[in-house]
């Protein structure tokens, strides 16, 4: 059932991935997203460390290529 719902149906799979990312982002802002049926929170799962590392690598590459200023990242993280 999981394979059919969350892997074969591309729309549901995309919505599920987006919900997991939204859950992580919103919980860091003290918001609690909900779903029906209710899903357990994954915002503290160890795999997010790999995600953070990948995002940090992408941002550093953009800075190195001159496509992003480090000051714009610092300003965005200070607003939290």
N, C-alpha and C positions, 0 to 999 in steps of 0.2 A: 504494500500500500504506500509506504513512504517513497519508494523508488518511483512509483507511478505518479504520485502527487507532486513531489518536490524535485524530481529529476526530468521526467518526460514532459510535463506541462510547463512550458517555458514561461508563461505568464505568472503562474503560481510560484515557480522557482525564483523568478526575479522579485516578486513582491516579498517573498520570504527573506531573501538576502537583504533587501532594502529595509525590512522591518528590523532585522538583527543589527544593522548598522545604525538605524535610527534609535534603537533601544540603547545602544552604547553611547551615542552622542547625547541623547536627551537625559539619560541618567547622570551623566557628568554635569548636567545643568540643573540637577535636582528635580527632574520631571520623571514621571512614571508612565510610560506608554502601555497601552493595554491591547490585547487581541482577543478574538473570540474564534475558536476556543483559546483559553488562556495558555500561553507558552511560558516556560520557565525563563528567567533572565539569564542571559549569557554574557553580560557586560564585563564580568570578571574572569572569563574563561582564559586560560593561558595562551590560546591561539591568537588572541588579540595582540600579544607581544610581537608576533610575527607580522601582523598587519601594521602595527606602529613602526616597526623597523622598515618595512617596505615603503610606507608613506614618507618616512623621514629620508630614505634614500632617494625617492623621487623628488622631494623638495630640495634636497641638497644638489641634485643634478640640475634642476632648474636654476638654482642660484649660481652654480658653476658655469652654466651656459649663458648667464646674463639675462635670463627670461623672467627672473623673479628677484626682488630685492629682499634681503634678510630682514630689513626693518619692517616690511609689510607683514612678515610672519610673526615677528616679535610683538607688533601692535595688536594683531589678532589674538594671540595667546594671552596678552595682558588684559584684554577685555573680559575674560572669563572671570 
